[in-house]
Structures are given as C-alpha cells and as structure tokens.
Amino acid sequence: MTEPVTTMEAAPALGEPLPEPDPVPGCAKCARLADERERWRRMGNLTRVSDCNIWMRRHPKHEHKVL
C-alpha cells in the first residue's frame, strides 16, 4: 500500500503580466474593444477586461500588428 501525499507542489512562476494593448488608430474593431474594455473596468469585471485585451491582440485577419 502506498502512503498518501501530504505536501503540495510549488506554485508556478507566472512572470510579469502583459501590458494592455493600445487600440490601433483607424481600426474600428480595436476602438470597439477598447470602449468595451473600459465599460467592463468601470463595472469591476476584470475577467472581461482581460478578455478584451486578448481579443484586441488577436482579432482575426488583422491587417496591422499589435504587440
């Protein structure tokens, strides 16, 4: 019979969070996502703020690069 595990693994090292992306001037989708991000921030929903940041970095067929 094996003994039960009584210790936890070490917490993962996550590093610094990414900075929030700036909307690209002239991109309607970036502008909409930035507005939505601020609305969620005012409502205190930081999960949705994070979602908007991810969508802004990755929106499909993006004709400009967002780092």
C-alpha positions in Angstrom: 0.0 0.0 0.0 1.3 3.5 -0.8 1.4 6.4 1.6 -0.9 9.4 0.9 0.7 12.6 -0.4 0.8 15.2 2.4 2.7 18.1 0.6 1.7 20.4 -2.2 3.7 21.2 -5.3 5.4 24.6 -5.5 3.3 27.4 -7.1 4.1 28.1 -10.8 6.1 31.2 -11.6 3.9 33.4 -13.9 6.2 36.4 -14.5 5.0 39.9 -15.3 1.6 40.4 -16.8 1.5 41.7 -20.4 0.7 45.5 -20.7 -2.7 46.4 -22.0 -2.7 46.8 -25.8 -3.5 50.2 -27.3 -6.1 50.4 -29.9 -4.6 50.8 -33.4 -5.7 54.2 -34.8 -8.3 53.8 -37.5 -9.3 50.2 -36.6 -13.0 50.1 -35.8 -12.7 46.7 -34.1 -9.8 47.9 -31.8 -11.8 51.0 -30.9 -14.9 48.9 -30.0 -12.9 46.6 -27.9 -11.2 49.5 -26.1 -14.6 51.0 -25.3 -15.9 47.7 -24.1 -12.8 47.1 -22.0 -13.3 50.4 -20.2 -17.0 49.7 -19.7 -16.2 46.3 -18.0 -13.5 48.0 -15.9 -16.0 50.5 -14.6 -18.3 47.6 -13.7 -15.5 45.9 -11.9 -15.4 42.8 -14.2 -11.7 42.3 -14.6 -12.1 38.9 -16.3 -13.9 40.7 -19.2 -11.2 43.4 -19.2 -8.7 40.6 -19.7 -10.8 39.1 -22.5 -11.0 42.4 -24.3 -7.2 42.7 -24.1 -6.8 39.2 -25.6 -9.3 39.8 -28.4 -7.6 43.1 -29.2 -4.3 41.3 -29.5 -5.7 38.5 -31.6 -8.6 39.7 -33.7 -8.6 37.6 -36.9 -7.2 38.6 -40.2 -5.7 41.7 -38.5 -4.1 44.0 -41.1 -1.9 45.5 -38.5 0.4 44.1 -35.9 -0.4 44.6 -32.2 2.4 43.5 -29.9 
